[in-house]
Every structure is written in structure tokens, then in C-alpha cells.
Amino acid sequence: MNKDQSLPWDHPRFKSWIAVARACQLMQSALARDLSPLDIKPPHLDILVNLFRFEGISQQELAHKLLVGRSNVSMTLPQLERRGLIERRGDKRDKRVLRLFLTKEGRRVTEEGMRIQTALINSILSATPIEECLAIGSNMERVVAALQSKMGDDQGDG
């Protein structure tokens, strides 16, 4: 690069994006550590929380909510099923569709996982005023919307 061109890390937006990415990566590592007594990882908790919130959703709906492909979900679900945390049931109207439900043990693990995740978030952001937290969230929602718009509606189908 010649001296008239600036480097990416000299730009405020690039620096901000890198800070967000690093924070996300470190938060995932901290969450993985904190969830280890439950013998689950953050992607497992993502699935369990979605089943807690949207009981009976299909694998396809779950994949769409998680922004992952159906194959990613279908590879992880058997692990959760073998552990007795979830169960898959056939849809009464469409035999091709499997509906996902938490078991009693799955609900217990999910509630404990949510408690762990919430405590971690609160400990990390406790010094940040609520208004700033809301502004960060609002900004990230705009980023998500812009990325979804740029990618079209196929981000959950890969």
C-alpha cells in the first residue's frame, strides 16, 4: 500500500467491528467454561433456549432462528436426544416434519444454563449503564438487519 492509503485498522468502523468480534469470541469462551459443569456448550444452550421459548418448533424453524443450516442442527440434535434433554416427535398434520420438545431434564439444564449465561452477562456488563447496553443492542440489531438484507433470506439454509 502506498502512504496515501490507510490501513483497515486505522478506520473507526473497522476498529469497532474488531472489538465486537473479540468481545463475542471471548464471551463464548467464558460461557463455554461456565457451562462445562452442565456438560453442554454454547451451541447446545442456543438450541435448548430456543426450545424453551418456542416449544414444538420444527428442525427447520430452529435452524432459521439460529441462522445455521438444517444439517448443523440435525447433527447436534441427536447428542441432546441421547442425553435425554430433548425429544423429537412427528407432526400430527405432516408426517415429514419433526417437532422438538424439551424433556423434564432438558428444562432443568436449560434453566440452569440461562441462569449461568445471565450471571455472566450481568458480571461483564455491570459497570455499563443500561442506556449504553440498550444502545449497543440497538446498533447490533441494525447490523443484523443490514446483514440479513445483504444476504437475502438464505442465511439459515446453508
Secondary structure by P-SEA (a helix, b strand, c coil): cccccccccccaaaaaaaaaaaaaaaaaaaaaaaaccccccaaaaaaaaaaaacccccaaaaaaaacccaaaaaaaaaaaaaacccccccccccccbbbbbbcaaaaaaaaaaaaaaaaaaaaaaccccaaaaaaaaaaaaaaaaaaaaaaccccccc
